[in-house]
Amino acid sequence: MKKRSEWEIYLDILDSLSENGSMKKTSIMHDVHMSWKPFNNHFGFLNENGFITESDYGYNVTDKGKETLKNLRQIKKTLENNEY
């Protein structure tokens, strides 16, 4: 399996939350197949910069996160279409 880039990890975390709704941190970590320390670093960045937010039931994607997710999906699609 190819190593994911930073933006692909952010995409996977946002995508997991977007598709599954409110989730606890460990559930997200398992869903994106990461170990705790690297996951926590990426998750912290998303949380501290307003891409995700905590609620009573877990974490959710914010409007800023949804817009970023849309852009990251487009970037991924563009790059996949241009691979040799």
HUNORBEL-V276058 format. One record per pair of residues at least 4 apart in sequence whose ideal C-beta (glycine too) atoms are under 8 Angstrom apart, sorted by the first residue. I is the first residue (numbers start at 1). GAP is how many residues later the second one is. If there is no record, write none. Layout:
BEGIN
i=(I,I)
gap=(GAP,GAP)
END
This chain:
BEGIN
i=(4,4,4,5,6,6,7,7,7,8,8,9,9,9,9,9,10,10,10,10,10,10,10,11,11,11,11,11,12,12,13,13,13,13,13,13,13,13,14,14,14,14,14,14,14,14,14,15,15,15,16,16,16,16,16,17,17,17,17,17,17,17,17,17,18,18,18,18,20,20,21,22,22,22,22,22,23,23,23,23,23,24,24,24,25,25,25,25,26,27,27,28,28,28,28,29,29,29,29,29,32,34,34,34,35,36,37,38,39,40,41,42,43,43,44,45,46,46,46,47,47,47,47,47,50,50,50,51,51,51,51,51,52,52,52,52,52,53,53,53,54,54,55,55,61,61,61,62,63,64,65,66,67,68,69,70,71,72,73,74,75,76,77,78,79)
gap=(4,5,8,4,4,36,4,65,68,4,68,4,23,25,29,33,4,32,35,36,41,58,62,4,58,61,62,65,4,20,4,15,19,26,29,30,33,39,4,32,37,38,47,51,54,55,58,4,54,58,4,7,12,15,16,4,5,6,11,35,42,43,44,48,43,47,48,51,7,11,39,33,35,36,37,38,4,5,8,35,36,4,34,35,4,18,33,34,4,4,31,4,11,15,31,5,6,7,10,14,7,4,5,8,4,4,4,4,4,4,4,4,4,9,4,4,5,6,19,4,5,6,7,12,12,14,15,10,11,13,14,17,7,8,9,10,13,6,7,9,4,5,4,5,4,5,8,4,4,4,4,4,4,4,4,4,4,4,4,4,4,4,4,4,4)
END
